[in-house]
């Protein structure tokens, strides 16, 4: 899962699509209207983001609406957090032991 996620995020357009979807659900046409690339290219980017489980699609009538897949994003976030050093360890004062002479 993580490898697919990183591959999907390794593109400026796909990251921009995710930024756009932070504002809420958008149709494929609305998303395509924000970029200066072809609709088939946008569709390809959306497919890669869906395969990585970063976005989800919902058909409403003749349109497909996309939104962020927050549960999947939370899983990715939890994966990243495991590498954060424990700040409490760095904040502890070193123990000083006095030795009688």
PyMOL commands that set and color helices and strands:
alter all, ss='L'
color gray80, all
select helices_A, chain A and resi 2-9+12-21+28-32+39-51+70-81+87-91
alter helices_A, ss='H'
color red, helices_A
select strands_A, chain A and resi 26-27+55-60+63-68
alter strands_A, ss='S'
color yellow, strands_A
deselect
rebuild
show_as cartoon
